[in-house]
Amino acid sequence: MINLKEKIEIYLGRKPDFENEVITQNDMIGGVSNPYIKEWNVEGVDKPTDAQLDALSSQATTLENNAIAVA
C-alpha cells in the first residue's frame, strides 16, 4: 500500500519533520482510510495537490519495497 508520508518524502526529496513541518492525519470515513496533509509548514515549497502526490505512487511503492527489503 502506498504511504502518504513516502509520497511526501519523494515530493520534497528528503524526509521532513513530520511533527512540525508536515502534519498528516488519517480520518476513517465509512470504514475507509482517508489520509491527508493536515498542516504544511515547509518554507519555500508549495503544498502538493492530491494529483501531484498520486503521480508519485510508483516511486513511493519502490521506496516502501526497499525499506521492507532492508528490514
C-alpha contacts under 8 A as a table, 3 or more apart, distances in Angstrom:
res1	aa1	res2	aa2	distance
1	M	61	T	7.38
2	I	6	E	7.53
2	I	7	K	7.80
2	I	57	S	6.41
2	I	60	A	6.20
2	I	61	T	5.79
2	I	64	E	7.58
3	N	6	E	5.32
3	N	7	K	6.56
3	N	60	A	7.10
3	N	64	E	7.89
4	L	7	K	5.16
4	L	8	I	6.31
4	L	35	P	6.92
4	L	36	Y	7.37
4	L	53	L	7.95
5	K	8	I	5.04
5	K	9	E	6.24
5	K	24	T	7.88
6	E	9	E	5.00
6	E	10	I	6.30
6	E	60	A	5.50
6	E	63	L	7.23
6	E	64	E	7.38
7	K	10	I	5.15
7	K	11	Y	6.11
7	K	53	L	5.88
7	K	54	D	7.89
7	K	56	L	6.01
7	K	57	S	6.78
7	K	59	Q	7.75
7	K	60	A	5.43
8	I	11	Y	4.95
8	I	12	L	6.14
8	I	15	K	7.93
8	I	53	L	7.14
9	E	12	L	5.25
9	E	13	G	5.71
9	E	14	R	5.18
9	E	15	K	4.96
9	E	16	P	6.76
10	I	13	G	4.92
10	I	14	R	6.74
10	I	56	L	7.29
10	I	59	Q	7.42
10	I	60	A	7.05
11	Y	48	P	7.81
11	Y	53	L	7.25
11	Y	56	L	7.55
12	L	15	K	7.42
12	L	16	P	7.73
16	P	21	E	6.34
16	P	22	V	6.77
17	D	20	N	5.66
17	D	21	E	5.20
17	D	22	V	6.44
18	F	21	E	5.88
18	F	22	V	4.87
18	F	23	I	5.47
18	F	24	T	7.51
19	E	22	V	6.55
19	E	23	I	5.91
20	N	23	I	6.61
20	N	41	N	7.06
21	E	39	E	7.67
21	E	40	W	6.10
21	E	41	N	4.51
21	E	42	V	5.31
22	V	37	I	7.07
22	V	38	K	7.71
22	V	39	E	5.72
22	V	40	W	4.87
22	V	41	N	5.96
22	V	42	V	6.99
23	I	37	I	6.07
23	I	38	K	5.49
23	I	39	E	4.97
23	I	40	W	6.65
24	T	35	P	7.03
24	T	36	Y	5.68
24	T	37	I	4.42
24	T	38	K	5.07
24	T	39	E	6.87
25	Q	35	P	5.60
25	Q	36	Y	5.55
25	Q	37	I	6.30
25	Q	38	K	5.86
26	N	33	S	6.41
26	N	34	N	5.32
26	N	35	P	3.95
26	N	36	Y	6.27
27	D	33	S	6.21
27	D	34	N	5.18
27	D	35	P	6.29
28	M	31	G	5.51
28	M	32	V	5.28
28	M	33	S	4.76
28	M	34	N	5.82
29	I	32	V	5.19
29	I	33	S	6.56
29	I	34	N	6.74
37	I	40	W	6.88
40	W	47	K	6.19
42	V	45	V	5.79
42	V	46	D	7.64
42	V	47	K	7.92
48	P	51	A	8.00
48	P	52	Q	5.92
48	P	53	L	6.54
49	T	52	Q	5.15
49	T	53	L	6.41
50	D	53	L	5.14
50	D	54	D	6.00
51	A	54	D	5.03
51	A	55	A	6.23
52	Q	55	A	5.28
52	Q	56	L	6.93
53	L	56	L	5.27
53	L	57	S	7.05
54	D	57	S	5.36
55	A	58	S	7.63
56	L	59	Q	5.43
56	L	60	A	6.16
57	S	60	A	5.02
57	S	61	T	6.15
58	S	61	T	5.08
58	S	62	T	6.40
59	Q	62	T	5.14
59	Q	63	L	6.27
60	A	63	L	5.01
60	A	64	E	6.07
61	T	64	E	5.05
61	T	65	N	6.07
62	T	65	N	5.10
62	T	66	N	6.11
63	L	66	N	5.19
63	L	67	A	6.29
64	E	67	A	5.15
64	E	68	I	6.38
65	N	68	I	5.11
65	N	69	A	6.20
66	N	69	A	5.04
66	N	70	V	6.28
67	A	70	V	5.25
67	A	71	A	6.33
68	I	71	A	5.20
